[in-house]
Every structure is written in structure tokens, then in C-alpha cells.
Amino acid sequence: MHSQVVVLGGGPGGYAAAFLAADLGLEVTIVEADPRLGGTCLLRGCIPSKALLHVAKVISEAEEMADWGVEFSKPQVNIDKVRERKNKIIETLSGGLGQLADRRKVKKIHARGVFVDSNTLELEGGNPETYEHKRLTFDHCILATGSVPAMPKAFDIGSPRVMDSTGALDLEELPDSLLVVGGGYIGLEMGTVYSELGTAVSVVELADGLLPGADRDLVKPLINRVNERFASVQVNTKVVSLKDVGDGVDVELEGPEGKQTTKFDRVLISIGRRPVSSGFGLENTKVTVNERGFVEVDKQQRTSDPSIMAIGDVAGDPMLAHKAAVEGKVAAEVLAGEPAALDVVAIPAVVFTDPEIAWAGLTVEEAKAQGREVKVAQYPWQASGRAMANGRTDGLTKWIIDPETDRVLGCGVVGYGAGELIGEAVLAIEMGCNIRDIAESVHPHPTMSETIAFAGEVHLGTATEVYRPKRKK
């Protein structure tokens, strides 16, 4: 078998690359080991976790209505129906991708692809009905193999009670107690789900704070909320050992107060992800893999092998589905002879906890590391009429601004629905907007989107709801 373009991996980057390449007139084949398209994001990541976070949000909102004098009885959670609904969403979306591939005449091979050389894949296992021969040759391959949860050997004790994020999303049961190892976004999102469904959730983080590397102003409201909703949060704490004792897992922790051993029904290991760049014959090509396991690429997603391109998680940070999709489209356009390259200023990141955290562009921490002077303008949501009406004033909108030109360099938002607000900021940063452009663009009232403009008004000294005394001359 031969294909002009082979895409190895059917996730958000892979199918975006395959579909656009086909639209541009290329002959395309997707090789995906899973029997469905969608990759980690759709099948065991972004989509199922957001579906479950929606359930968690509704439960939380119902409880908070008591402050308005509206009380609901304690929810009865049928975990089997929750799991069934989550799986239905996955099947609907993955089925839709399969139909789109068929309409575009993209051939789907469900098998494991192993590189024999720079222009040949050996097909293993999967569904033999989707391929006629075990060898597939190609002119070009787009590598889109993604990433998997990191699981240190010390934690891989062979117990079903010790899960990674994939296992946590399976929702086999609702444990009475859950320890989340790692205070990053995946651990906190899954912790939020289990907590609202009735599990006593504890978090341990080796660093001195949750979401290491994120803006502390944005993280603070989340920490306050987590401390209220979770059973415990311990930072500067490491897991020494795990032991399955039949009816639970004994976890030995070492923190500021010394060592302690506590039993939990289940443990979620959530300490990051690692790129899938080994175990499928890349060493038989000219592709260069760096010390972190990422495939090295240029701005056109080309690797050091002229026949192979790479996109998404395997091609470097940030490991985000929307970044993978953009890179996939760049790769497709390059192969079609278009003058395309990855040239973005702001790739947004969203943590879908409660409250949500979102940011794009330059952060204060990055500016400090670069020795760059910036101005920061913040608008507290306590001043927002819509936030007050929603009963969620635990938010903040923040702009990072060039002090000489007033050009917006970065934006951060924490609060209810922050992920829906960051898109405007991304556009402003990409377009090189001046903060006055944003502040003087009329936003609908009362909405949370106003806070994007109002934070700009804070910088200009024209904010109505935030009083800033005049400086004495």
C-alpha cells in the first residue's frame, strides 16, 4: 500500500492535518491504533473531563442557591448513568469524525504503525479489515502520536486502586476518599469532579503551591475555593511510598511536619504527561528527539528527516489540543506547497477548575525572567455587577501592558467562565492592539466580558467602578 501523505495519530492535531490536507487535494491516510478517531483529547481527556466538570458545576450551583433562599435536596448520583452519558458524548463525536474522514476520502487504518525506515510503516494489530497489507509506504508522514500520562515506576504498583487520568475518567466507582498526587491542572480538574460527586478529595503537591508556574494572582482565588471544597491540600509534600492493603492504599507522605501514613480508597497520579516518541521505530528514521523526548521541528513543523513532519504534544510544549490542531493545519499547508508557518504570539491556556483560570501571551513571571518592564492593570470582579448577580465575585481580570506603547502583551483571567473570555484577549494580542482599543470598544452590559474592557480602563485611569485617588503633585 502507498499513500501520498500518512498521518500517524488520529487526535486533534492528526485529524486536523489529515482533513485539511485532503481538502487541499492530497491523498491522505490516517493510521490510528484506537478503533476510533479523536485521540487522547476526545476519548480520554479534554472532552470527557469537561462533560464531567459540567456535572460538577451544576451540583455546586444548586448548593450555592441556598444563599438565595432556594434549597434543593442532596443530589442522588447514579454513577452508571453519568458514565453512560459521558461515553455517549465520546461516541457521537468520534463517530462524526469518522464520517468526516469518509466524506473527504481520507483512508482510515486502525493499526499500530511502526517505522521501518523514513518512508515505510509496518502495520501491527488493530483491525486487519482496515488494511490490505502490513506495509504502508508514503511520500510524507505527519507524526501526531501525542502524549500519555506520566507514571513513575515507584507509583506503578500494579493496583487498580492507583489510577492515572485515563482511569479516573472511567468512573468505575465513587470512592469515599481520593488522594490526588500532583497539584497541576489535570489533578485539580479531576479532583473537582470527584469532590462534587461526593468523594473526600485530598491533594499533595511537591512544589510550594498549586499550579506551579501559573500567575499567583490568578491561582489565589482557586486556592481559596479548593481549601473550602477539598478535604485537604498539602504543598511541599512528597509521596514516599504506596501500598495496596486490600481495602485501600496506604500512602506514606513526607512534608513540613515530617512523615505520616494515611489510607485512601483510591489514588490518582497526576504529575504531568510525556510525549510518545519511542517504541515505534523513530530510530529507524532521521528524526531528532531531544533529551525531554520531544521531536525537534522548525516553524513549518518539519523534522530533521525530509519525509517526516511532527505536530502536537510530541513536537513540544505547550501540550494543548488547540495548539496541535493549528500545527496540523500548518503541516498540511506546507505539504500542499503553501507558504505556511507557525507564527503565533498567544496560545491560550485554560484550567477548567472552579473558578476557571485562563491566560494568553506574556505573563508577569515571563516578563521578569526576560528583564522586561511591563505595566499590570487588574479589575477585581467584586466591582462587576454581573459577577455580583451571579454570586461569584471571586474573580479577576488582568492585562500585561507595554509601558512605552500601551500595547497589550498578555492577559490573565480567573473566575467563573474565564475560559470563554480569553478568546477576545488572544485576538487583541495577536492584532497588536493598544489597551485603549480594548477599553473603548463598547462591551455589552451587564456581562463578564466587560471586565476585559474595564481592566483596560483601570490602566487608563478611567474605570467607573474602581476608584483611584489622584496622585498628589
Buried (B, 14 or more C-beta within 10 A) or exposed (E): BBBBBBBBBBBBBBBBBBBBBBEBEBBBBBBBBBEBBBBBBBBBBBBBBBBBBEBBBEBBBBBEEEEEEEEEEEBEBEEEEBBEEBBEBBEEBBEEBBEBBEEBEBBBBBBBBBBBEBBBBBBEEBEEEBBEEEEBBBBBBBBBBBBBBBBEEEBEBEBEBBBBBBBBBEBEEBBEBBBBBBBBBBBBBBBBBBBBBBBBBBBBBBBEBBBBEBBEBBBBBBBEBBEEBBBEBBBEBEBEEBEBEEEBBEBBBBBEEEEEEBEBBBBBBBBEBBBBBEEBBBEBBEBEBEEEBBBBBEEBBBBBBEBBBBBBBBBBEEBBBBBBBBBBBBBBBBBBEEEBEBEEBBBBBBBBBBBBBBBBBBBBEBBEEEEBEBBBBBBBBEBBEBBEEBEBBBBBBBBBBBEEEBBBBBBBBBBBBBBBBBBBBBEBBBEEBBBBBBBEEEBEEBBBBBBBBBBBBBBEEBBEBBEEEEEEE
